[in-house]
Amino acid sequence: MRRIFYTFLSVLVIILVIAIAIFSKEERQTQNPRASTSGETGKVQTQKIAVSEVTHSVFYAPQYVAMNLGFFEEEGLELELINGGGADNVMTAVLSNQVEIGFAGPEATIYVYNEGLEDYAEVFAQVTKKDGSMLVGRENDENFDWKKLKGKHILPGRTGGVPYMTFEYVLKKYGLNPQTDLNLDTSISFDAMTSAFVSGTGDYVTVFEPTASTLEKNGQGYIVDAVGANTDEIPYTAYFAKKSYIENHSDIIEHFTRAIYKGLLWVESHTPEEIAEAVAPSFPDSDIALLASAIQHYKEIDVWKTQPAMTEASFNLLQNVIQEAGELEKSAPFDKLVNNIFAQKVLDEN
């Protein structure tokens, strides 16, 4: 099913690029990529970069820290952040030149590469190394055991998405058969899962922070475990761009990677309360205490990278998880899809 989708996506992108070639954003960027100029003629002050994120979550705290504390600005970049609402949508936006950079699970790059698209997407910086989903139940359960999920109705996300596949992976780890031992309800879209759970659908739901802590605060659910606490390191969320964009705008990718690295280091060395203060402008509807609680949950399970390079071992584990879920027939080569040149450069500077 996913292979059919990405085949269709590849054809659609080719048609779209031809149709709008004269107006292509990438062509404009080659001349002057989203540039703002200062008062001095021709002097570039900032580069405006559009980034599509898979969802808006404190799970991506290093990104919001880098934005709100001026790390991108220090690198001459100004971000336009767009909520893609799913990895498929993020990849579509990247391939059709609606945005320069995508921020989602690397599985999207694997699917596109395996469909044979010549100008595929390359990963150039990784942010999270664990699943960020919290398993939320209807009752507080301090002695939760995964085998308690047997026979239960669960809202785990869409089939083929990394959250869903990682959840399946953990179920198998605890001896549960995802197809027969419980009801994994994939009929509800990612964005609608929380409201469906609050309305009475399902016994458990998997959600990111700060949504999970908000449910607890409102007495609408209780966090019983963190999915990421039950897996080894896996490249869960990373930045990627079209191969041609990276080749033509290596300076932008380098500056972007350096800003993210600053965000990763800052998050590593500061408390949940300090991080909550830093990301608060990106979450105006959440109070500081709730954000700090959510960040503490993520700190406890060590979800964030301390440097942006992706390891081949973690990339291979991701592909194993996808293959076990029946969504991948052949592995994609690490050296084609992961471009660690920029991450290594910023690491060498420190």
Secondary structure as a PSIPRED ss2 file (coil, helix, strand):
# PSIPRED VFORMAT (PSIPRED V4.0)

   1 M C   1.000  0.000  0.000
   2 R H   0.000  1.000  0.000
   3 R H   0.000  1.000  0.000
   4 I H   0.000  1.000  0.000
   5 F H   0.000  1.000  0.000
   6 Y H   0.000  1.000  0.000
   7 T H   0.000  1.000  0.000
   8 F H   0.000  1.000  0.000
   9 L H   0.000  1.000  0.000
  10 S H   0.000  1.000  0.000
  11 V H   0.000  1.000  0.000
  12 L H   0.000  1.000  0.000
  13 V H   0.000  1.000  0.000
  14 I H   0.000  1.000  0.000
  15 I H   0.000  1.000  0.000
  16 L H   0.000  1.000  0.000
  17 V H   0.000  1.000  0.000
  18 I H   0.000  1.000  0.000
  19 A H   0.000  1.000  0.000
  20 I C   1.000  0.000  0.000
  21 A H   0.000  1.000  0.000
  22 I H   0.000  1.000  0.000
  23 F H   0.000  1.000  0.000
  24 S C   1.000  0.000  0.000
  25 K H   0.000  1.000  0.000
  26 E H   0.000  1.000  0.000
  27 E H   0.000  1.000  0.000
  28 R H   0.000  1.000  0.000
  29 Q H   0.000  1.000  0.000
  30 T H   0.000  1.000  0.000
  31 Q H   0.000  1.000  0.000
  32 N C   1.000  0.000  0.000
  33 P C   1.000  0.000  0.000
  34 R C   1.000  0.000  0.000
  35 A E   0.000  0.000  1.000
  36 S E   0.000  0.000  1.000
  37 T E   0.000  0.000  1.000
  38 S C   1.000  0.000  0.000
  39 G C   1.000  0.000  0.000
  40 E C   1.000  0.000  0.000
  41 T C   1.000  0.000  0.000
  42 G C   1.000  0.000  0.000
  43 K C   1.000  0.000  0.000
  44 V E   0.000  0.000  1.000
  45 Q E   0.000  0.000  1.000
  46 T E   0.000  0.000  1.000
  47 Q E   0.000  0.000  1.000
  48 K E   0.000  0.000  1.000
  49 I E   0.000  0.000  1.000
  50 A E   0.000  0.000  1.000
  51 V E   0.000  0.000  1.000
  52 S E   0.000  0.000  1.000
  53 E E   0.000  0.000  1.000
  54 V C   1.000  0.000  0.000
  55 T C   1.000  0.000  0.000
  56 H C   1.000  0.000  0.000
  57 S C   1.000  0.000  0.000
  58 V H   0.000  1.000  0.000
  59 F H   0.000  1.000  0.000
  60 Y H   0.000  1.000  0.000
  61 A H   0.000  1.000  0.000
  62 P H   0.000  1.000  0.000
  63 Q H   0.000  1.000  0.000
  64 Y H   0.000  1.000  0.000
  65 V H   0.000  1.000  0.000
  66 A H   0.000  1.000  0.000
  67 M H   0.000  1.000  0.000
  68 N H   0.000  1.000  0.000
  69 L C   1.000  0.000  0.000
  70 G C   1.000  0.000  0.000
  71 F H   0.000  1.000  0.000
  72 F H   0.000  1.000  0.000
  73 E H   0.000  1.000  0.000
  74 E H   0.000  1.000  0.000
  75 E C   1.000  0.000  0.000
  76 G C   1.000  0.000  0.000
  77 L E   0.000  0.000  1.000
  78 E E   0.000  0.000  1.000
  79 L E   0.000  0.000  1.000
  80 E E   0.000  0.000  1.000
  81 L E   0.000  0.000  1.000
  82 I E   0.000  0.000  1.000
  83 N E   0.000  0.000  1.000
  84 G C   1.000  0.000  0.000
  85 G C   1.000  0.000  0.000
  86 G C   1.000  0.000  0.000
  87 A H   0.000  1.000  0.000
  88 D H   0.000  1.000  0.000
  89 N H   0.000  1.000  0.000
  90 V H   0.000  1.000  0.000
  91 M H   0.000  1.000  0.000
  92 T H   0.000  1.000  0.000
  93 A H   0.000  1.000  0.000
  94 V H   0.000  1.000  0.000
  95 L H   0.000  1.000  0.000
  96 S C   1.000  0.000  0.000
  97 N C   1.000  0.000  0.000
  98 Q C   1.000  0.000  0.000
  99 V C   1.000  0.000  0.000
 100 E C   1.000  0.000  0.000
 101 I E   0.000  0.000  1.000
 102 G E   0.000  0.000  1.000
 103 F E   0.000  0.000  1.000
 104 A E   0.000  0.000  1.000
 105 G C   1.000  0.000  0.000
 106 P C   1.000  0.000  0.000
 107 E H   0.000  1.000  0.000
 108 A H   0.000  1.000  0.000
 109 T H   0.000  1.000  0.000
 110 I H   0.000  1.000  0.000
 111 Y H   0.000  1.000  0.000
 112 V H   0.000  1.000  0.000
 113 Y H   0.000  1.000  0.000
 114 N H   0.000  1.000  0.000
 115 E C   1.000  0.000  0.000
 116 G C   1.000  0.000  0.000
 117 L C   1.000  0.000  0.000
 118 E C   1.000  0.000  0.000
 119 D C   1.000  0.000  0.000
 120 Y C   1.000  0.000  0.000
 121 A E   0.000  0.000  1.000
 122 E E   0.000  0.000  1.000
 123 V E   0.000  0.000  1.000
 124 F E   0.000  0.000  1.000
 125 A E   0.000  0.000  1.000
 126 Q E   0.000  0.000  1.000
 127 V E   0.000  0.000  1.000
 128 T E   0.000  0.000  1.000
 129 K C   1.000  0.000  0.000
 130 K C   1.000  0.000  0.000
 131 D C   1.000  0.000  0.000
 132 G C   1.000  0.000  0.000
 133 S C   1.000  0.000  0.000
 134 M E   0.000  0.000  1.000
 135 L E   0.000  0.000  1.000
 136 V E   0.000  0.000  1.000
 137 G E   0.000  0.000  1.000
 138 R C   1.000  0.000  0.000
 139 E C   1.000  0.000  0.000
 140 N C   1.000  0.000  0.000
 141 D C   1.000  0.000  0.000
 142 E C   1.000  0.000  0.000
 143 N C   1.000  0.000  0.000
 144 F C   1.000  0.000  0.000
 145 D C   1.000  0.000  0.000
 146 W H   0.000  1.000  0.000
 147 K H   0.000  1.000  0.000
 148 K H   0.000  1.000  0.000
 149 L H   0.000  1.000  0.000
 150 K C   1.000  0.000  0.000
 151 G C   1.000  0.000  0.000
 152 K C   1.000  0.000  0.000
 153 H E   0.000  0.000  1.000
 154 I E   0.000  0.000  1.000
 155 L E   0.000  0.000  1.000
 156 P C   1.000  0.000  0.000
 157 G C   1.000  0.000  0.000
 158 R C   1.000  0.000  0.000
 159 T C   1.000  0.000  0.000
 160 G C   1.000  0.000  0.000
 161 G C   1.000  0.000  0.000
 162 V H   0.000  1.000  0.000
 163 P H   0.000  1.000  0.000
 164 Y H   0.000  1.000  0.000
 165 M H   0.000  1.000  0.000
 166 T H   0.000  1.000  0.000
 167 F H   0.000  1.000  0.000
 168 E H   0.000  1.000  0.000
 169 Y H   0.000  1.000  0.000
 170 V H   0.000  1.000  0.000
 171 L H   0.000  1.000  0.000
 172 K H   0.000  1.000  0.000
 173 K H   0.000  1.000  0.000
 174 Y C   1.000  0.000  0.000
 175 G C   1.000  0.000  0.000
 176 L C   1.000  0.000  0.000
 177 N C   1.000  0.000  0.000
 178 P C   1.000  0.000  0.000
 179 Q C   1.000  0.000  0.000
 180 T C   1.000  0.000  0.000
 181 D C   1.000  0.000  0.000
 182 L C   1.000  0.000  0.000
 183 N E   0.000  0.000  1.000
 184 L E   0.000  0.000  1.000
 185 D C   1.000  0.000  0.000
 186 T C   1.000  0.000  0.000
 187 S C   1.000  0.000  0.000
 188 I C   1.000  0.000  0.000
 189 S C   1.000  0.000  0.000
 190 F H   0.000  1.000  0.000
 191 D H   0.000  1.000  0.000
 192 A H   0.000  1.000  0.000
 193 M H   0.000  1.000  0.000
 194 T H   0.000  1.000  0.000
 195 S H   0.000  1.000  0.000
 196 A H   0.000  1.000  0.000
 197 F H   0.000  1.000  0.000
 198 V H   0.000  1.000  0.000
 199 S C   1.000  0.000  0.000
 200 G C   1.000  0.000  0.000
 201 T C   1.000  0.000  0.000
 202 G C   1.000  0.000  0.000
 203 D C   1.000  0.000  0.000
 204 Y E   0.000  0.000  1.000
 205 V E   0.000  0.000  1.000
 206 T E   0.000  0.000  1.000
 207 V E   0.000  0.000  1.000
 208 F C   1.000  0.000  0.000
 209 E C   1.000  0.000  0.000
 210 P C   1.000  0.000  0.000
 211 T H   0.000  1.000  0.000
 212 A H   0.000  1.000  0.000
 213 S H   0.000  1.000  0.000
 214 T H   0.000  1.000  0.000
 215 L H   0.000  1.000  0.000
 216 E H   0.000  1.000  0.000
 217 K H   0.000  1.000  0.000
 218 N C   1.000  0.000  0.000
 219 G C   1.000  0.000  0.000
 220 Q C   1.000  0.000  0.000
 221 G C   1.000  0.000  0.000
 222 Y E   0.000  0.000  1.000
 223 I E   0.000  0.000  1.000
 224 V E   0.000  0.000  1.000
 225 D E   0.000  0.000  1.000
 226 A E   0.000  0.000  1.000
 227 V H   0.000  1.000  0.000
 228 G H   0.000  1.000  0.000
 229 A H   0.000  1.000  0.000
 230 N H   0.000  1.000  0.000
 231 T C   1.000  0.000  0.000
 232 D C   1.000  0.000  0.000
 233 E C   1.000  0.000  0.000
 234 I C   1.000  0.000  0.000
 235 P C   1.000  0.000  0.000
 236 Y C   1.000  0.000  0.000
 237 T E   0.000  0.000  1.000
 238 A E   0.000  0.000  1.000
 239 Y E   0.000  0.000  1.000
 240 F E   0.000  0.000  1.000
 241 A E   0.000  0.000  1.000
 242 K E   0.000  0.000  1.000
 243 K H   0.000  1.000  0.000
 244 S H   0.000  1.000  0.000
 245 Y H   0.000  1.000  0.000
 246 I H   0.000  1.000  0.000
 247 E H   0.000  1.000  0.000
 248 N H   0.000  1.000  0.000
 249 H C   1.000  0.000  0.000
 250 S H   0.000  1.000  0.000
 251 D H   0.000  1.000  0.000
 252 I H   0.000  1.000  0.000
 253 I H   0.000  1.000  0.000
 254 E H   0.000  1.000  0.000
 255 H H   0.000  1.000  0.000
 256 F H   0.000  1.000  0.000
 257 T H   0.000  1.000  0.000
 258 R H   0.000  1.000  0.000
 259 A H   0.000  1.000  0.000
 260 I H   0.000  1.000  0.000
 261 Y H   0.000  1.000  0.000
 262 K H   0.000  1.000  0.000
 263 G H   0.000  1.000  0.000
 264 L H   0.000  1.000  0.000
 265 L H   0.000  1.000  0.000
 266 W H   0.000  1.000  0.000
 267 V H   0.000  1.000  0.000
 268 E H   0.000  1.000  0.000
 269 S H   0.000  1.000  0.000
 270 H C   1.000  0.000  0.000
 271 T C   1.000  0.000  0.000
 272 P H   0.000  1.000  0.000
 273 E H   0.000  1.000  0.000
 274 E H   0.000  1.000  0.000
 275 I H   0.000  1.000  0.000
 276 A H   0.000  1.000  0.000
 277 E H   0.000  1.000  0.000
 278 A H   0.000  1.000  0.000
 279 V H   0.000  1.000  0.000
 280 A H   0.000  1.000  0.000
 281 P H   0.000  1.000  0.000
 282 S H   0.000  1.000  0.000
 283 F C   1.000  0.000  0.000
 284 P C   1.000  0.000  0.000
 285 D C   1.000  0.000  0.000
 286 S C   1.000  0.000  0.000
 287 D C   1.000  0.000  0.000
 288 I H   0.000  1.000  0.000
 289 A H   0.000  1.000  0.000
 290 L H   0.000  1.000  0.000
 291 L H   0.000  1.000  0.000
 292 A H   0.000  1.000  0.000
 293 S H   0.000  1.000  0.000
 294 A H   0.000  1.000  0.000
 295 I H   0.000  1.000  0.000
 296 Q H   0.000  1.000  0.000
 297 H H   0.000  1.000  0.000
 298 Y H   0.000  1.000  0.000
 299 K H   0.000  1.000  0.000
 300 E H   0.000  1.000  0.000
 301 I C   1.000  0.000  0.000
 302 D C   1.000  0.000  0.000
 303 V C   1.000  0.000  0.000
 304 W E   0.000  0.000  1.000
 305 K C   1.000  0.000  0.000
 306 T C   1.000  0.000  0.000
 307 Q C   1.000  0.000  0.000
 308 P C   1.000  0.000  0.000
 309 A C   1.000  0.000  0.000
 310 M C   1.000  0.000  0.000
 311 T C   1.000  0.000  0.000
 312 E H   0.000  1.000  0.000
 313 A H   0.000  1.000  0.000
 314 S H   0.000  1.000  0.000
 315 F H   0.000  1.000  0.000
 316 N H   0.000  1.000  0.000
 317 L H   0.000  1.000  0.000
 318 L H   0.000  1.000  0.000
 319 Q H   0.000  1.000  0.000
 320 N H   0.000  1.000  0.000
 321 V H   0.000  1.000  0.000
 322 I H   0.000  1.000  0.000
 323 Q H   0.000  1.000  0.000
 324 E H   0.000  1.000  0.000
 325 A C   1.000  0.000  0.000
 326 G C   1.000  0.000  0.000
 327 E C   1.000  0.000  0.000
 328 L C   1.000  0.000  0.000
 329 E C   1.000  0.000  0.000
 330 K C   1.000  0.000  0.000
 331 S C   1.000  0.000  0.000
 332 A C   1.000  0.000  0.000
 333 P C   1.000  0.000  0.000
 334 F H   0.000  1.000  0.000
 335 D H   0.000  1.000  0.000
 336 K H   0.000  1.000  0.000
 337 L H   0.000  1.000  0.000
 338 V E   0.000  0.000  1.000
 339 N C   1.000  0.000  0.000
 340 N C   1.000  0.000  0.000
 341 I H   0.000  1.000  0.000
 342 F H   0.000  1.000  0.000
 343 A H   0.000  1.000  0.000
 344 Q H   0.000  1.000  0.000
 345 K H   0.000  1.000  0.000
 346 V H   0.000  1.000  0.000
 347 L H   0.000  1.000  0.000
 348 D H   0.000  1.000  0.000
 349 E C   1.000  0.000  0.000
 350 N C   1.000  0.000  0.000
